[in-house]
Amino acid sequence: MLPEIDVVHVHGYSQKNVPVAAMAQLMRKPVVLTLHTSGQDEPQVAAARGAFANWAFRSARLILPVSPNLVRRCEEAGIPAARIRLTPNGIDVTRFRPATADERTALRREIGWSERDRIVMFVGFFSRDKRPDLLFRAWERAAGDGVRATLVYVGATASPYFEVDQTIARDIRAHAAAIGRSADVVFVEPTHAMERYYRAADVFVSSSVREANPVALLEAMACGLPCIASRIEGATDVMIEDGVNGLLVEKDDEQMLAVALSAVLRNPDTSARLGREARETVVTRYDIRHTADRWLDAYRTVLQ
């Protein structure tokens, strides 16, 4: 197969990069490397793994970081600017779109959510960096201020993947039971039908403290949800302008997150405005067709 390939496009950095880069070099095939994850897909991380790992990373003809913070890490490592192209993640804005009132009612019936419930949604695997427990505590604070909502977690609560910590979901379940709110905290297994949940929800929260260009946040924005996110320099603060197309809160600030959650749930007009602006942001800047064009241009460049 390899002789028939023109370009090798690798997504993310891991142990696979060394043999892939070596084979591409042997067959004289150019490599394009997309960087997705802050703290992992970085030249400094590759260099720390040894000479071969460092060589594999730097052998890519073009490097496509998805966020400005990953661009900065490449620049700090001395990678020439001509080999770095900011290429954000793209979203299918046809699949991920706001629901009409009738669609939302039908989706809620299918999922099993009451039309009267207000749904706060989290999407992601249960790692310490994603802070699902921080969201739970903020949700509990908001409830203490009289703001009732159902908290829905979508994602892996247990997995062999090293970042997943199964004690987080266990502790959340235990605490919810202790305060008599078990029925108001829902866990949904990972699904390929994510759009159904976004389109039936009311609010999306990204409580993570480490992200680059989070796809779940973009999907929620594309579905017209008012979104609250931890402020991460060169990542979420590039996607969200606070108060315009979403709300930003300081990382690990439980009180600030609770206040933002209460504000969104108490003010439907503000929520609707934030959701409309969020949708427009994704359509304008993060449509998957823009990403496809950037990839094609990268392939043409390395083939020249």
C-alpha positions in Angstrom: 0.0 0.0 0.0 2.7 2.5 0.9 4.1 2.9 -2.6 0.6 4.0 -3.7 0.4 6.7 -1.0 1.4 10.3 -1.8 1.2 11.9 1.7 1.3 10.4 5.2 -0.9 12.5 7.6 -0.4 11.6 11.2 -2.8 12.8 13.9 -1.3 13.4 17.3 2.1 12.4 18.8 2.7 9.0 20.4 5.1 6.0 20.0 3.6 5.3 16.6 5.3 8.3 15.1 8.8 6.8 15.1 8.1 3.8 12.9 5.7 5.7 10.7 8.2 8.5 10.2 11.0 6.0 9.5 8.9 4.1 6.9 7.8 7.4 5.3 11.4 8.5 5.1 12.5 5.2 3.6 9.8 5.4 0.9 10.4 9.1 0.4 6.8 10.1 1.4 6.2 13.5 3.0 4.6 13.6 6.4 2.0 16.1 7.6 1.6 16.1 11.4 -1.5 17.5 13.1 -1.1 18.4 16.8 -4.3 18.0 18.8 -3.5 17.8 22.5 -1.9 20.4 24.8 0.7 18.8 27.1 1.1 15.7 24.8 1.4 16.7 21.1 4.3 19.1 21.7 7.9 19.1 20.4 9.1 19.5 24.0 7.3 16.2 25.0 8.8 14.4 21.9 12.3 15.7 22.8 12.0 14.4 26.3 11.3 10.9 25.0 14.7 10.7 23.3 16.5 11.3 20.0 14.4 9.1 17.8 11.2 10.6 19.1 12.5 14.1 18.6 13.6 13.2 15.0 10.2 11.7 14.2 8.4 14.8 15.3 10.7 17.2 13.4 10.8 15.1 10.3 7.3 16.2 9.4 7.3 18.6 6.4 4.4 20.5 7.8 3.0 20.7 11.3 -0.7 21.7 11.7 -1.4 22.7 15.3 -5.1 23.1 16.1 -4.7 26.0 18.4 -2.5 29.0 19.0 -1.1 27.6 22.2 0.3 24.6 20.3 1.7 27.0 17.6 3.5 28.8 20.4 5.0 25.6 21.8 6.3 24.8 18.3 7.8 28.2 18.0 9.4 28.0 21.4 11.1 24.7 20.3 12.7 26.5 17.3 10.6 25.0 14.5 10.6 27.3 11.5 7.4 29.4 11.1 7.2 28.3 7.5 6.6 24.7 8.6 3.8 25.6 11.1 0.2 26.2 10.0 -2.6 26.9 12.4 -5.4 24.5 11.4 -8.3 24.4 13.9 -10.6 21.4 14.2 -13.6 21.5 11.9 -17.3 20.8 12.7 -20.0 19.4 10.4 -22.4 22.3 10.8 -25.2 20.4 9.1 -25.1 17.5 11.5 -24.4 19.7 14.5 -27.1 22.3 14.3 -29.8 23.9 16.6 -33.0 21.9 17.0 -36.4 23.4 16.3 -38.9 23.3 19.1 -40.6 20.2 17.7 -37.2 18.4 17.1 -36.2 19.2 20.7 -39.4 17.8 22.1 -39.1 14.6 20.0 -35.4 14.2 21.0 -36.2 14.6 24.7 -38.9 11.9 24.4 -36.5 9.5 22.7 -33.8 10.1 25.2 -36.1 10.0 28.2 -35.7 13.6 29.4 -38.7 15.6 30.6 -39.6 18.7 28.6 -39.7 20.6 31.8 -36.2 19.7 33.0 -33.3 22.0 32.3 -30.3 20.1 31.2 -26.7 21.0 31.9 -24.4 18.9 29.8 -20.7 17.8 30.1 -19.0 15.8 27.4 -15.6 14.1 27.8 -13.8 11.2 29.5 -13.5 11.3 33.3 -10.0 12.6 33.8 -8.7 14.9 36.5 -7.8 17.5 33.9 -11.4 17.7 32.6 -12.7 18.4 36.0 -16.2 16.7 35.9 -16.1 16.8 39.7 -15.6 20.6 39.7 -18.8 20.9 37.5 -20.7 18.8 40.0 -19.7 21.0 42.9 -20.6 24.1 41.0 -24.0 22.6 40.0 -24.6 21.8 43.7 -23.8 25.4 44.6 -26.2 26.7 41.9 -28.9 24.4 43.3 -28.3 25.8 46.7 -29.1 29.2 45.2 -32.4 27.9 44.0 -31.4 27.0 40.4 -32.5 23.5 39.7 -31.3 21.5 36.7 -30.4 18.0 35.7 -26.7 17.4 35.2 -25.9 15.0 32.3 -22.4 13.6 31.8 -21.6 12.0 28.5 -18.3 10.1 28.3 -16.2 7.2 29.6 -16.3 6.9 33.4 -14.1 3.8 33.3 -11.5 2.8 30.7 -8.0 1.3 30.4 -6.9 4.7 29.0 -4.4 6.1 31.4 -6.1 9.5 31.8 -9.5 8.1 32.9 -9.9 7.9 36.7 -13.0 5.8 37.6 -13.0 7.1 41.2 -14.4 10.5 39.9 -17.7 9.1 38.7 -17.9 6.9 41.8 -17.5 9.8 44.1 -20.0 12.0 42.2 -22.6 9.2 42.4 -22.0 8.8 46.1 -22.3 12.5 46.8 -25.4 12.9 44.7 -27.0 10.0 46.6 -26.0 11.6 49.9 -27.8 14.8 49.1 -30.8 13.1 47.6 -30.2 14.1 44.0 -29.2 10.8 42.4 -32.1 11.1 39.9 -30.8 14.5 38.8 -27.3 13.3 37.9 -27.3 11.2 34.7 -24.4 9.3 33.2 -24.5 8.5 29.5 -22.0 6.0 27.9 -19.9 7.3 25.0 -22.0 7.4 21.8 -21.7 8.1 18.1 -25.0 10.0 18.2 -23.7 13.0 20.2 -25.7 15.5 18.2 -29.0 14.1 19.7 -27.9 15.1 23.2 -26.5 18.5 22.3 -29.7 19.4 20.5 -31.9 18.4 23.4 -29.8 20.1 26.1 -30.0 23.7 27.6 -26.4 24.5 28.6 -23.0 23.1 27.9 -20.1 23.3 30.3 -16.4 22.7 29.6 -14.7 22.6 33.0 -11.4 21.3 31.7 -8.1 22.9 32.7 -6.1 21.5 29.7 -7.3 21.8 26.1 -6.2 22.9 22.7 -9.2 23.3 20.4 -11.9 21.2 22.1 -14.2 19.5 19.7 -17.0 19.0 22.2 -17.2 22.7 22.9 -17.3 23.4 19.1 -20.0 20.8 18.6 -22.1 22.4 21.4 -21.6 25.8 20.0 -22.6 24.6 16.6 -25.8 23.3 18.1 -26.6 26.8 19.4 -26.1 26.0 23.1 -25.0 28.7 25.5 -21.6 27.5 26.6 -19.5 28.1 29.7 -15.8 27.2 29.6 -12.7 27.5 31.7 -10.5 30.2 30.3 -7.4 28.5 28.8 -5.0 30.9 27.1 -4.6 30.2 23.3 -7.4 27.7 23.4 -10.9 28.4 24.8 -10.3 32.2 24.9 -9.8 32.0 21.1 -13.1 30.3 20.6 -15.2 32.2 23.1 -15.4 35.9 23.6 -16.7 36.3 27.1 -20.2 37.6 27.2 -20.6 37.6 23.4 -20.8 34.0 22.2 -20.4 32.2 25.6 -19.0 32.7 29.1 -15.5 32.2 30.3 -14.6 31.4 34.0 -11.2 31.1 35.6 -9.8 27.6 35.8 -10.8 25.7 39.0 -13.0 28.6 40.2 -16.0 26.7 41.5 -17.8 29.7 42.8 -17.4 31.6 39.5 -18.6 28.6 37.5 -21.7 28.3 39.8 -22.5 32.0 39.2 -22.1 31.6 35.5 -24.3 28.5 35.5 -27.0 30.3 37.5 -26.9 33.3 35.2 -27.4 31.2 32.1 -30.2 29.2 33.6 -32.0 32.2 35.0 -31.9 34.3 31.9 -33.4 32.6 28.8 -33.0 35.7 26.6 -29.3 35.9 27.4 -28.9 32.2 26.9 -30.6 32.4 23.5 -28.4 35.3 22.4 -25.2 33.5 23.5 -26.3 30.4 21.6 -27.0 32.2 18.4 -23.6 33.9 18.5 -21.9 30.6 19.3 -23.5 29.0 16.3 -22.4 31.9 14.0 -18.9 31.6 15.3 -18.6 27.9 14.4 -20.2 28.4 11.0 -17.9 31.3 10.2 -14.6 30.0 11.6 -14.8 26.3 12.3 -16.9 24.8 9.5 -15.3 21.4 8.6 -15.0 22.6 5.0 -12.5 25.2 6.0 -10.4 22.5 7.7 -10.6 20.3 4.6 -9.4 23.2 2.5 -6.4 23.7 4.8 -5.5 20.1 4.7 -5.7 19.9 0.9 -3.5 23.0 0.7 -1.0 21.3 3.1 -0.9 18.2 0.9 -0.3 20.3 -2.2 2.5 22.2 -0.5 4.4 19.1 0.6 4.0 17.4 -2.8 5.6 20.4 -4.5 
